[in-house]
Each structure stands twice: as structure tokens, then as C-alpha cells.
Amino acid sequence: MLALCITLIFAAGISIRPGTILLQDAPVGDLYDFYERRMQSIKIGPAEKDIAYNLYPEKASEGGTKATGFYDFPEPEWFILEKETLEVREGEVGEVRMWLEIPAEDGLYNHHWLLGIPVTPISIPGRGAQIQVGAYLLFRIETEAKSGVVPICAPEEIVAVPSKLEFLEILPGEEITKVVTLFQGRDMSGLYTVKRLDPESDVARLTILGTPGFPRLSEPGWIEYPDTVVIPGADEGGGPFPVTVNIPSGAQVRRFEEILMFEKVETRIQTGNETRPAFLRIIVTTKQG
């Protein structure tokens, strides 16, 4: 479950935005400037009184937050804020720019991470008592998909390689199968169920959002896959997972996305090192013969 913070209205008349971000295809090895690429920065205000805030990036679990399909951002220092303390004057809006710099390492492709940013009010000397309310921002970051790499997995993490499986410019009536490799950070192999993400569920509407420009598949039977899969333990490499796309001849669909969820089958004996649900994006475009 994702505790979403959209535009937040404070008791003292302050709003903060954006409260949540989904960044797909986050680059590995390159500096990403949110303002240059998306015209996004953290903005606080307008303020009713002079006020100040501390803000810094952290692993979302440190703030007591989880989100289905996303795991802790591994190194908060990869997320750079322009400043850690922001003073907002009465009637004004304060702004903090932000950057993302994930190191150039193959193991960092294909991940789905959740980053938290606490925004904590602090007193300004000589300004008297203030009613101050903080916030907690949540940013979801999906790193670039790449085949043929071995991911660095956290103990509870499942990673599909590639994390976005693309079937591009296929002909209706043409059956195509591709195979992803599933890795996990858990020591022991495990059995997992595989289901499509219900487009009407809260997770689909609030947490694992669709790729812009690609509507969810309305005909689930066009994509075939095993409904269970065994994922090897962390020291055993990855396990294959085949996906077949078979769009009927004559279908006029141009593009769509399907999202598959992987969830561990519960057993009577739990090891204390359990995985959490993961997801795989499937992107399809067609051409007409």
C-alpha cells in the first residue's frame, strides 16, 4: 500500500508540491535534472508567516512507508537536493531543485525504488511561536530496463531482467515469445504466483501507474505466461519466465501495456527473509500488414 501525499495543505496555510512523483526510465550513469527534464522542483508556499523547513532524502522504510512493487531506494545520496534548509517568507513560495545521479553500474538497471523526503518545520529565531505542520514526500523511481545484466537485489527484492519487456511493431496474427530472467535477493528459491494487475485496483490507480500513451490491455487472453514460477535463490542466478503475445488477425489495436505481478506463495514455515510483490511491464505496439 502506498501512502500518497498529493498536494498537501498545511494548517498554517502552506502547500507543498509535488507530493509524489513517478519517474520511469530513470537513467543509469547520467545526471537527471528534474527541472530541465520535467519542469519539476519542490515548492512550498505561499506562506502565511515566515517559516523554515529541513528536507532530505531517505529510504522510504525509514519513514515507515512501503508501496506495492517498489523497494527501498538503496543510496539516498544518489538523490541530490539543492538545499537542506528552506526559509519561506510570508506570502512567498520557496523552491528546491533536485537531481538524480545513479552510478554507471549494470546491477542498477531494472529496479523499482521508493524514496522518501521528510519535510520538517523548524523554528526561526525571533519569529515567535508558529503552527507548523510537516510532510512526507514519496518518489517512485523505475530505472532503465536492460537485458543481459545481473541485478543487485536487496534481501526482499525481486527484479525482472529486463523490467520492461517490449514487443514492438508486431503483426496481428503473429505469435511471438520472449523470455525475461527473474532474480531475487532471498537466500532460498521460492514459488511465486503470477497475475495481471487489476486495472481497477487501488494499486493500479495510485501506485503502479500505467506508462503514458499506452492504455492497459483490454483483452488479457492476448498475452500468455505461466501462472506460477520458481525463482532461484540469490546465489543460484536467475530463472527464466516466458511471455507470449498473440494478437488475433484483424485486430486494430495500435499499442497497449500489460502489467504482471509476482507474489510469493505463502508456506507454513517462514524464514524471516521474505520477498515482497514485484511487477513486470509489457509494452506492445503493432503494425498493420
N, C-alpha and C positions, 0 to 999 in steps of 0.2 A: 504494500500500500504506500502511496506517495502522499506526504503531507504538503499539498500545494500551497505556495504563497504567491498569489497573483498580485495585482496592485493593492498594496496594503494601506489602509487609512489608520493613522495613529490617533490616539486620544488627544494628543496635543495639536492635531490638525496637520500632521505631516504624512505624506505618502512616499512610498519607495517603489521603484520600478527599474528593471523588470524583477518580479519576484521569482520567476523561474525561466529557464532557457533550455531548449533542446538544440544542441549543435551536432548535426550529422556530418560524417566525413571529416572529422577533426584531423588536421594534418599531423603526421609524424615526421619530426625532423625540421619543421619550419615554424617560424613565429606567426601566430594568428592574432591579428588586431581586430577585436570585436567592433570597434568604431569604424574602421576603414572598410571592413567586410560587410557589416550588418547595421551600421549606424546605432550601435548599442553601447551604452555605458550605464553605470549605476547612478541613478538620480534620486536625491532625497529633497523633498520640499514641494511646494513653498512652506516655509516655516512661519508659525505664528509668533515664535520668540527665538532669540539666538539659542542655538543648540549645537551639540557636537556628538559625533559617533566614532567609535572604533569599529573597524571591519577587517576581516582577514579570512583567507581560505582554509578549510579543514576537511578531513574525511567526514562524510555525512554521518557515519555511525557515531562519531564523537558528539554530535548534536542529537543523538537518539533517533535518527531518521533512516528509513530504508525505502526502497522503491522496487517494485517487481521488475525483474530483468536487469537491474543495474547494481553495480558493486562499488565499493569504496574507491574513490579517486586515490591512486596509490601514493602520489607525492604532491602534497598541496603547493610546494614551492614551484611546481610547473605552471601554476596559475598565478599571474602577476597582477597586482592591483597598483594603480598609480600612487596611492597613498593609503596609510593605515588609519589615519585620523582625519575626519572631515568635519569642519565647522560650517554650519549653515546659518547665515544671518537672517534676521526677521524679514519675511516677505520674499526671500530668495530661494533658489534651488541650487543645491550643491551637487557636484558631479565627480565621479571617479571613473577613469578609463581602466580598461582591463585587457590583458593579453594572455594567450595560452602558448606555451612552448614545451611540447612533448619531445624528449630526446629521440634522435635518429637510431632506433633500435627495433629490429624485426619483431621482437616479442611484444611490442606495444601496439601493433596493429590489431584490429578486430575486437576491440574491447568496448564494453558499455559501462560507463562510470558515472557515479553520482558525487557531486562536490557540494559541500555546504559553505555558506558565508554568513557567520553571525554578524549582525549589526547591533552594536551595544551602545546605548546612550551613556555619555559621561558628562559630568558637571563642568561648567565653565566658571572659573574663579570670579567672584564678584558679581555674578549674574543672578543670585538668589535661587530659591527653590523652584524647580520646574517639574511638571508632569511629563515623564519621559517613558516612552514605550519602544522596545527594540523589535527586531525582526530576524527571521532566519531565511535566507535565500537558498534555493536549490537549483543547481545547474546540472543537466544531464548531458553527458558528452559521449558520443559514439565515434571512436577513432576510425580512420580509413580502413576499408576492407582490403585484404591482400591474401592471395593464395600462397601455399608452399612455405609458410613460416610456422615456427613453433611458439605459441604464446607464453607469456609469463602469467601464470594463473595464481590468484590468491587462493587460500585453502578452501573457501566456499564457492569458488567461481567455476562456471562452465564457459568455454569460449569455442565458437564455431569458426573454422577457417575454410573459406572466407566468411565473415559475419554478414555479408550481403551477397547473395547468390544471384547472378544476373543471367537471364535468358533474353538476349537481345535480337530483334529483327527475325523472329521465328515465323514460319508459315503455319496458319491454321491447318490442322490435319497432320502436322509433323510432330512426332513423338521424340522428345529429347530428354536424356537423363544426365545429370551432373552429380558429383559426389563432393560433399563437404567433409571435413575432418573435425571431430569433436574431441576437445581436451577438457580436463578438469583439474582442479588443484587438490581434490580429495585423495587421500592415500590409496583407498581401495576402489576397485571398479564397482559400478553400480548400474542398476536397471532404471531407465527413465521412460516416462510416458511422453508421447509427442502429440500435441493437439494444436489446431489453429487457434489463434487469439480471436475470441468472440468480438466482432467489430462494435457490438452494442454494450460491451462491458465497461465498467469504470476504468479498468486498466487501459483499454484501448482509447477511451475518450480523454483520459487525464495523464497517463504515464507513458506508455509505449505508443506515441503518436505516429500516424502514417507519414510516409515520405511525400513531400509536397509534389503535386502533379500526378500522383499515382493512386487512384482510388483502390480501395480494398476489393479483392476478388469476390464477385457475386456468385460464382459457380465453383464451390470448393472441390468438386469432382475433377476439375481440370488439372489439379496438382495431386500427385500420388507420392506417398512416403510411408515408411514403416511407422506403426503407431506405438512401438516401443523400440528402445535402442540401449545397448550396453556401452557405457563409456569407460574406457580403461582408467586405471589409477594413474596418479601423477607421474610415476616413474615408468609407466608402460607405454608412453606415446599416445597417439590419438586413435580414435575409432572412426571408421567410415560411416557415412549416413547419406544414402542416395535420395535424390529428389527428381521426379519425372514430371515434365509439363507436356500435356496432350490436349491442345485446344481443338475442338471439333472443326472440321472443314466448314467453311462458310461463315464462321463466327466473325462478327465485325468489330470486336473489341480491339482497341489500339494499344492499351497499356494498362497494367494493374500491378498491385502489390499483394502478396500474402505474407503473413507473419506467423511463424510456428513457435510454440512454447515447449520447452523441455523442463520436466519436473520429476524429481526423484520419487520412485515408488517407495512408500513407507514400509519399513520392516519392524519386527518386534524388537530387534536388537539395534540400537542406535549407538554410533561410535563417538558422538560429540564433535565430529568433524564433518558436518553435513553440508551439502551444497544447497544453493537457493535457485529458484527458477531462472531460466535463461531464454533468449529468443533469437531467432534467425529471420532476417528479412529476405524475401524472394521478390525480385524485380523482373517483370516480363514486359517486353514490347514486341509487337508483331508487324509483319509486312504482308500485304495482300498480293497473291500470285496473279 
